[in-house]
Amino acid sequence: MSIYDQHLDKNTANHVALSPVSFVERSAEVFGDLPAVVHGRRRYSWAQVRERSARLAAALRGLGIARGDTVSVMLPNTPEMVEAHYAVPALCAVLNTLNTRLDATLLAWQMNHCEARVLITDREFAPVMAQALALLKSAHGRELVVIDVCDSEYEGAGEPLGRLEYEAWLAAHEPLERLEGPADEWDAISVSYTSGTTGDPKGVVTHHRGAYLNAVCNAATWTMPHFPTYLWTLPMFHCNGWCFPWTVAMLGGTHVCLRKVEAQAILNAMREHRVDHYCAAPIVHSLIYNAPEEMRSGITQQVRGMVAGAAPPAAMIEGMAKIGFAITHVYGLTEVYGPAAVAVQRPAWAEQSLSEQTRLNGRQGVRYPLQEGMTVLDPNTLMEVPADGQTMGEIMFRGNIVMKGYLKNPSATDKAFEGGWFHTGDLAVMEPDRYVKIKDRSKDIIISGGENISSLEVEDALYRHSAVLACAVVAKPDAKWGETPLAYVETKPGAAVTAAELIAHCKTLLASYKVPREIRFEEIPKTSTGKIQKFQLRERARSNSAIN
């Protein structure tokens, strides 16, 4: 035994479990008088947010909620959603944020799978949640305590589903003396469900330690200052808002809430509240740079955006640069708490041309500072691929910003962690500077005549046409070639372009075998976070091929 192992034990004075709940307590203590939440007519300071969160925690405790119990929430980006991220973890309970675009069947399945005991739901979603609760009872015999939120900024109808109304329920409870957090930082903090494109969705269980570290990483990666004004364009139900509910708390910043993600509402909020940070999928950034110039007038502060959720097209990064918005590109998955890698912008990049800066910024980059490992490995041998920008492998992570595993699914957990790495399923190359560049999801690679075609590369070419607002390229079965690229395209309002013109445009940028053989002008299905749902398009392409 070393001398450093003697009489130097952990105790309450020198060791505390890491939990992002502590950020809320600190900001209330140090920045209690500063603004914390802005939502329409409502304004809360950090002292008020801490008190409301502590009342919510006390109210949940009054219902018997304790360590390991699941609380589901069906909420847009409102103060109540912020408070849930602070109160539920303070009880060592597990937060389950429901996707507001899901149907009743899937919502009922998820709430049953995670054994939710309480549901907090906004009245906008009363119709679908009434169906989900009925299914939950009839199919699984499960009844939840339901708390209805009547948001001051929602003007629609919506019948109450439960016997408790959120504000009255909070008012009936004295706040907890302190938002404590867990005794063990490995305790689960949330369960978030994957999209379930093949089979049932998987419940991704994350822990307090990872949420704490990723919240810190967000600030370090973005060099966020104290007191940022952060606009909620990213749904908080998506990977717990990439851990930004806790990052903003750590920095004593201001949450600017937004119920609906629309260009006018986004730009109005940026102008009125002098927003300086926001996160979104590429499609939301595209809404901003494609908005009429007069809609952006009056936004004179430097606005910094973070993009992820899909590989951003070069045209988007270039478009944001042209309107003066600074974009940071991050990469991750639900299993790594949202973003866990970043295209760190080196000083020398500023000397490059705009097109070269766009290329450099469009890479998935390098691991977050507190993530222990990210690389590209051969999925069969688990050997690292050469950093030559050519050899394809699979992106893999390991470290403290990786999930606990999949709820009630040990086989999927074991498969995901095979060989001591988390397997993302994303195919990529590693460039000489060790920055990673995604080539495609393994299921999105198109194999035509034995040649691999990256759907992302074809999409990038299409986005460089001025008429293209959104596009997605998938494999279409072909009797001769096996598969050929099929492009689905949405055009910008008022723009006109033909399929022949887009194909001719692609021929100037791509090898001939990569050029789409067919282009269809159709609405592209997207998730609520703006991510294109390629699995639906693949099914559509296969179905049409069978008919033809």
C-alpha positions, 0 to 999 in steps of 0.5 A, a space after each residue: 500500500 502506498 503512503 498516499 493510500 493511508 489516512 487519505 480517504 474520501 469524505 463529504 468534505 472532499 468528494 461529491 458526486 457530479 451532477 448538473 443539478 449543482 449548477 442550478 443551486 450555484 446560479 441561484 446562490 451567486 446570480 439569483 437576481 439575474 434573468 434565467 427564463 424569458 417566455 412571452 410575458 413571463 420572466 423568472 430570475 435564477 432565484 425564482 427558477 430555483 424556487 420553482 424547480 424545488 417546489 416541483 421536486 417537492 410536489 413530485 416527492 409528495 407523489 412518492 417519486 424517488 430514486 429510479 422512478 421515471 417521470 415522463 414529460 410531454 412539453 414544448 420549450 417552455 419554463 416547465 420543461 426547463 424546471 423538469 430538467 432541474 427538479 426530476 434529477 434532484 430527486 434521483 428520479 429519471 427524466 423521460 422527455 417525449 417527442 411531441 411529434 410521436 403518435 399515441 401508440 408509440 407514446 404509450 409504448 415508451 411510457 410503458 417501457 420505461 415504467 413511467 409513474 407521472 406524466 407532465 403534459 402541455 394542454 396542446 398535446 391533450 388529444 394525442 396524450 388522451 389516446 396514449 393514456 387510454 392505450 397505456 391502460 387498456 394494453 398494459 393496465 398502467 395508470 399515471 398521475 397526470 399534471 396538466 400545464 396551461 402555458 401562458 403563451 398557448 392560445 389553443 384549446 385542450 381539455 385537462 387530462 388529470 386532476 392536477 394543474 401545474 401552477 396550483 400543484 407547485 403553489 401547494 408545496 413548500 420548496 425543498 431546502 436544496 436540490 441535492 442530486 444523487 449519492 452516486 453519479 452513475 445513477 440514471 438521469 434520463 431515458 431518451 428513445 431512439 427513432 426506432 426506424 428498425 424494430 422498437 425504439 431503444 431507450 438510451 439511459 444516461 447518467 449524472 456524471 455524463 450530463 455534468 461533463 457534457 454540459 461543461 464541454 458545451 461551454 468549453 467547446 463553444 467558449 461560451 461566456 458567462 451570462 449567454 442569452 440562449 434561444 431554444 430552437 432545439 427541442 429540449 426533448 431531443 437528447 435533453 437539449 444536448 445538455 444545454 439546460 444545464 450548460 445555461 444554468 452553469 453560466 448563469 445565462 438566460 433561457 429564451 423559450 420558443 414554442 414554435 420553430 418558425 423563421 419569423 419567431 426565431 428572428 423576432 426573438 433574436 432581435 428583441 432579446 439580443 440572443 447570442 447563442 442557439 442550436 439547431 439542425 441544418 434545416 433550421 439554420 437554412 430557414 434563417 439564411 433563406 429568410 428575407 433580408 428585411 426579416 433579419 434587420 435589427 440583429 446587430 449582435 454577433 449570433 453564434 449557432 451550433 449545428 448537428 443532427 445531420 451532416 450539414 451541407 456546405 451550402 448551409 455553412 457558407 450561407 450562414 457565414 455570408 449573413 454573419 452568423 458564426 457556426 460551430 459544427 458538432 457531431 454526436 448521437 443520443 447515446 453520447 448525450 447529443 454532441 460529443 465531437 466538434 470541428 474545432 476551428 483553428 486560427 489558420 483556417 481564417 486565412 483560407 478561402 470561404 470554400 475551404 473554410 466551409 470544407 474544414 468546418 463541415 467535418 465532424 472533427 475531434 472528440 470533446 475535451 472530456 470525452 476520452 476517445 473518438 476515432 475511426 476503426 475497422 468494424 471487423 478488426 477494431 484497428 484504427 484506419 490510416 489518417 489518409 482521408 480515404 480509408 473508410 471505417 466506423 466512428 467509435 467513442 469511449 469515455 465518460 460521455 457515453 450512455 449507461 446502455 439501452 434500457 431492458 435490452 442487454 443484447 443491444 447494449 453488448 453489441 453497441 459496446 463490443 470491443 470496448 468502444 461505442 459503435 455509432 454506425 456512421 462510416 467515415 474517414 480520418 484526415 491527416 490532421 485526425 479530424 473525422 469526416 463522415 461519408 455516410 450512415 452504413 445503411 445509407 451507402 449506395 452500392 451501384 455496380 460495385 462502387 460505393 456512393 456516399 449519399 451525403 456527397 450527392 446531397 452536398 452537390 444538390 445543395 449547391 444549386 440556388 433553387 434547392 431548399 432541402 434534399 435527400 438521396 437514397 438508393 433505388 433498386 436497379 436491375 442492372 446496377 443493383 442500386 442507383 441514386 434517387 434524389 428527393 428535392 424541395 425547392 425554395 419558395 418562388 424558385 423554379 428548376 427542372 430535374 434535367 437542370 439539377 442533373 446537369 448541375 450535379 454532373 459538373 461536381 460529381 463523377 458520372 456514376 454518382 449523379 442521381 439517375 432520377 429526381 423527384 420533387 416531393 415533400 421530404 419527411 423530417 423529425 421534429 428536430 429537422 432531421 430528414 427521415 431517410 428510412 421513409 424515403 428508402 421505403 418509398 423508393 422500394 415501393 415505387 420500384 416494385 410498382 414500376 
